[in-house]
Amino acid sequence: MKSQRVPSLEQRIRTIRAEVEAIMDARVEEIAKDSPGVPTGVIRNLLTAGVPACTCAQYLALNDKITPAPQD
């Protein structure tokens, strides 16, 4: 039986960050379609304003805006 190589923490972080960047890029493109003339950098800054620079925190904040947490 061949053992599977487990990615290092660094590799997993890089993979997650790349996924988050792709999600953010898609969201920016979606908003840009409805906001002609607004630079994508401005849209991205508005989406992440007030959120720490951490890509994961930005994703969580953006995701909460798109799909609110369930109410008990």
N, CA, C and O atoms as a DFTB+ gen file, in Angstrom:
288 C
 N C O
     1  1       0.845      -1.181       0.000
     2  2       0.000       0.000       0.000
     3  2       0.891       1.244       0.000
     4  3       1.817       1.363       0.802
     5  1       0.599       2.139      -0.890
     6  2       1.405       3.346      -1.031
     7  2       0.890       4.425      -0.079
     8  3      -0.300       4.743      -0.075
     9  1       1.786       4.981       0.721
    10  2       1.366       6.039       1.646
    11  2       1.235       7.355       0.890
    12  3       2.024       7.661      -0.004
    13  1       0.229       8.119       1.267
    14  2       0.018       9.412       0.637
    15  2       0.827      10.460       1.367
    16  3       0.928      10.453       2.594
    17  1       1.396      11.355       0.596
    18  2       2.183      12.442       1.164
    19  2       1.230      13.515       1.674
    20  3       0.374      14.001       0.935
    21  1       1.384      13.871       2.918
    22  2       0.565      14.909       3.516
    23  2       1.228      16.254       3.264
    24  3       2.402      16.437       3.585
    25  1       0.474      17.214       2.681
    26  2       1.085      18.517       2.421
    27  2       1.474      19.199       3.731
    28  3       0.813      19.046       4.758
    29  1       2.552      19.946       3.661
    30  2       3.004      20.671       4.847
    31  2       2.021      21.789       5.156
    32  3       1.193      22.149       4.319
    33  1       2.117      22.325       6.344
    34  2       1.262      23.446       6.735
    35  2       1.442      24.604       5.758
    36  3       0.465      25.230       5.348
    37  1       2.676      24.886       5.389
    38  2       2.948      25.976       4.445
    39  2       2.247      25.737       3.110
    40  3       1.664      26.662       2.543
    41  1       2.299      24.510       2.608
    42  2       1.641      24.192       1.340
    43  2       0.122      24.348       1.453
    44  3      -0.522      24.871       0.544
    45  1      -0.438      23.896       2.562
    46  2      -1.892      24.031       2.752
    47  2      -2.299      25.490       2.833
    48  3      -3.319      25.884       2.266
    49  1      -1.503      26.304       3.540
    50  2      -1.792      27.738       3.647
    51  2      -1.739      28.377       2.258
    52  3      -2.627      29.150       1.900
    53  1      -0.724      28.064       1.490
    54  2      -0.605      28.631       0.142
    55  2      -1.795      28.217      -0.738
    56  3      -2.307      29.026      -1.512
    57  1      -2.224      26.980      -0.619
    58  2      -3.367      26.497      -1.389
    59  2      -4.641      27.233      -0.987
    60  3      -5.412      27.665      -1.843
    61  1      -4.856      27.370       0.303
    62  2      -6.049      28.074       0.791
    63  2      -6.026      29.531       0.363
    64  3      -7.048      30.071      -0.062
    65  1      -4.872      30.169       0.471
    66  2      -4.767      31.579       0.062
    67  2      -5.071      31.743      -1.418
    68  3      -5.727      32.707      -1.814
    69  1      -4.601      30.810      -2.238
    70  2      -4.879      30.873      -3.679
    71  2      -6.376      30.714      -3.943
    72  3      -6.931      31.398      -4.803
    73  1      -7.028      29.816      -3.209
    74  2      -8.471      29.633      -3.351
    75  2      -9.218      30.897      -2.949
    76  3     -10.153      31.313      -3.633
    77  1      -8.808      31.506      -1.846
    78  2      -9.451      32.730      -1.362
    79  2      -9.268      33.852      -2.382
    80  3     -10.209      34.594      -2.665
    81  1      -8.071      33.978      -2.929
    82  2      -7.812      35.008      -3.941
    83  2      -8.731      34.819      -5.142
    84  3      -9.256      35.794      -5.681
    85  1      -8.928      33.579      -5.563
    86  2      -9.807      33.293      -6.699
    87  2     -11.251      33.670      -6.374
    88  3     -11.955      34.213      -7.226
    89  1     -11.692      33.390      -5.163
    90  2     -13.051      33.751      -4.739
    91  2     -13.199      35.268      -4.707
    92  3     -14.199      35.809      -5.179
    93  1     -12.204      35.949      -4.149
    94  2     -12.250      37.413      -4.085
    95  2     -12.258      38.008      -5.488
    96  3     -13.025      38.931      -5.765
    97  1     -11.416      37.490      -6.372
    98  2     -11.370      37.987      -7.742
    99  2     -12.718      37.823      -8.430
   100  3     -13.170      38.721      -9.139
   101  1     -13.359      36.675      -8.221
   102  2     -14.666      36.427      -8.831
   103  2     -15.708      37.408      -8.292
   104  3     -16.525      37.929      -9.051
   105  1     -15.678      37.656      -6.993
   106  2     -16.630      38.591      -6.383
   107  2     -16.404      40.003      -6.909
   108  3     -17.362      40.719      -7.199
   109  1     -15.149      40.404      -7.034
   110  2     -14.818      41.730      -7.562
   111  2     -15.330      41.854      -8.999
   112  3     -15.914      42.874      -9.367
   113  1     -15.112      40.816      -9.808
   114  2     -15.587      40.843     -11.187
   115  2     -17.108      40.961     -11.245
   116  3     -17.648      41.685     -12.082
   117  1     -17.792      40.251     -10.358
   118  2     -19.253      40.287     -10.306
   119  2     -19.747      41.704      -9.998
   120  3     -20.675      42.198     -10.638
   121  1     -19.131      42.335      -9.034
   122  2     -19.522      43.697      -8.653
   123  2     -19.143      44.683      -9.755
   124  3     -19.884      45.629     -10.025
   125  1     -17.995      44.467     -10.390
   126  2     -17.519      45.371     -11.441
   127  2     -18.491      45.412     -12.616
   128  3     -18.612      46.447     -13.272
   129  1     -19.180      44.318     -12.895
   130  2     -20.161      44.291     -13.984
   131  2     -21.289      45.284     -13.733
   132  3     -21.825      45.876     -14.670
   133  1     -21.647      45.461     -12.462
   134  2     -22.723      46.381     -12.089
   135  2     -22.205      47.772     -11.762
   136  3     -22.989      48.669     -11.451
   137  1     -20.896      47.959     -11.829
   138  2     -20.279      49.243     -11.466
   139  2     -19.280      49.669     -12.535
   140  3     -18.078      49.724     -12.277
   141  1     -19.776      49.972     -13.740
   142  2     -18.836      50.330     -14.804
   143  2     -18.037      51.579     -14.449
   144  3     -18.564      52.540     -13.889
   145  1     -16.779      51.540     -14.783
   146  2     -15.906      52.681     -14.537
   147  2     -15.211      52.666     -13.188
   148  3     -14.274      53.433     -12.967
   149  1     -15.655      51.808     -12.284
   150  2     -15.005      51.729     -10.972
   151  2     -13.852      50.733     -11.087
   152  3     -14.065      49.574     -11.443
   153  1     -12.646      51.176     -10.791
   154  2     -11.495      50.264     -10.889
   155  2     -11.640      49.063      -9.950
   156  3     -12.159      49.185      -8.840
   157  1     -11.174      47.912     -10.413
   158  2     -11.298      46.697      -9.602
   159  2     -10.537      46.822      -8.286
   160  3     -10.944      46.240      -7.281
   161  1      -9.444      47.569      -8.279
   162  2      -8.700      47.768      -7.033
   163  2      -9.532      48.493      -5.991
   164  3      -9.448      48.193      -4.800
   165  1     -10.329      49.439      -6.437
   166  2     -11.211      50.177      -5.525
   167  2     -12.287      49.241      -4.980
   168  3     -12.585      49.261      -3.786
   169  1     -12.864      48.430      -5.847
   170  2     -13.902      47.474      -5.408
   171  2     -13.320      46.519      -4.379
   172  3     -13.933      46.260      -3.343
   173  1     -12.148      46.002      -4.666
   174  2     -11.499      45.063      -3.739
   175  2     -11.236      45.736      -2.388
   176  3     -11.467      45.142      -1.334
   177  1     -10.754      46.974      -2.430
   178  2     -10.501      47.702      -1.177
   179  2     -11.782      47.920      -0.393
   180  3     -11.777      47.826       0.834
   181  1     -12.880      48.210      -1.079
   182  2     -14.153      48.402      -0.385
   183  2     -14.648      47.103       0.244
   184  3     -15.212      47.109       1.338
   185  1     -14.432      45.991      -0.455
   186  2     -14.848      44.697       0.095
   187  2     -14.073      44.315       1.344
   188  3     -14.611      43.672       2.246
   189  1     -12.811      44.712       1.395
   190  2     -11.958      44.295       2.511
   191  2     -11.720      45.404       3.529
   192  3     -10.963      45.215       4.481
   193  1     -12.350      46.551       3.342
   194  2     -12.162      47.663       4.282
   195  2     -12.611      47.239       5.678
   196  3     -13.676      46.645       5.847
   197  1     -11.806      47.546       6.650
   198  2     -12.147      47.243       8.033
   199  2     -11.869      45.811       8.440
   200  3     -12.138      45.423       9.577
   201  1     -11.331      45.019       7.521
   202  2     -11.007      43.628       7.816
   203  2      -9.487      43.526       7.893
   204  3      -8.792      44.179       7.115
   205  1      -8.967      42.735       8.797
   206  2      -7.511      42.587       8.868
   207  2      -6.927      42.160       7.522
   208  3      -7.644      41.632       6.671
   209  1      -5.664      42.382       7.336
   210  2      -4.995      42.075       6.071
   211  2      -4.912      40.577       5.796
   212  3      -4.572      40.175       4.684
   213  1      -5.210      39.768       6.765
   214  2      -5.158      38.319       6.598
   215  2      -6.196      37.886       5.562
   216  3      -7.377      38.212       5.681
   217  1      -5.750      37.156       4.555
   218  2      -6.631      36.707       3.477
   219  2      -7.777      35.853       4.007
   220  3      -8.905      35.960       3.526
   221  1      -7.500      35.022       4.977
   222  2      -8.547      34.162       5.534
   223  2      -9.615      34.994       6.232
   224  3     -10.805      34.715       6.085
   225  1      -9.213      36.004       6.984
   226  2     -10.173      36.877       7.654
   227  2     -11.002      37.641       6.627
   228  3     -12.197      37.857       6.832
   229  1     -10.385      38.046       5.534
   230  2     -11.115      38.739       4.482
   231  2     -12.171      37.831       3.879
   232  3     -13.300      38.258       3.638
   233  1     -11.810      36.589       3.639
   234  2     -12.772      35.635       3.087
   235  2     -13.945      35.444       4.037
   236  3     -15.103      35.489       3.621
   237  1     -13.641      35.232       5.314
   238  2     -14.714      35.013       6.279
   239  2     -15.646      36.218       6.348
   240  3     -16.864      36.055       6.433
   241  1     -15.087      37.417       6.312
   242  2     -15.908      38.624       6.344
   243  2     -16.758      38.735       5.085
   244  3     -17.940      39.070       5.164
   245  1     -16.175      38.460       3.937
   246  2     -16.912      38.518       2.678
   247  2     -17.997      37.450       2.658
   248  3     -19.123      37.719       2.238
   249  1     -17.677      36.264       3.100
   250  2     -18.640      35.173       3.116
   251  2     -19.810      35.499       4.032
   252  3     -20.950      35.171       3.703
   253  1     -19.559      36.135       5.171
   254  2     -20.629      36.520       6.077
   255  2     -21.564      37.538       5.440
   256  3     -22.764      37.538       5.718
   257  1     -21.020      38.419       4.575
   258  2     -21.841      39.408       3.893
   259  2     -22.720      38.751       2.829
   260  3     -23.832      39.206       2.564
   261  1     -22.211      37.683       2.225
   262  2     -22.957      36.997       1.160
   263  2     -23.999      36.042       1.749
   264  3     -25.153      36.027       1.321
   265  1     -23.579      35.251       2.729
   266  2     -24.475      34.286       3.353
   267  2     -24.454      34.521       4.861
   268  3     -23.548      34.051       5.549
   269  1     -25.445      35.244       5.375
   270  2     -25.455      35.525       6.816
   271  2     -25.484      34.254       7.646
   272  3     -26.038      33.234       7.234
   273  1     -24.885      34.332       8.808
   274  2     -24.863      33.190       9.728
   275  2     -26.284      32.863      10.151
   276  3     -27.104      33.765      10.325
   277  1     -26.585      31.576      10.318
   278  2     -27.940      31.188      10.726
   279  2     -28.287      31.742      12.100
   280  3     -27.442      31.801      12.993
   281  1     -29.524      32.138      12.252
   282  2     -30.012      32.675      13.523
   283  2     -30.618      31.539      14.343
   284  3     -31.313      30.681      13.798
   285  1     -30.364      31.530      15.618
   286  2     -30.948      30.487      16.498
   287  2     -32.322      30.897      16.949
   288  3     -32.975      30.161      17.689
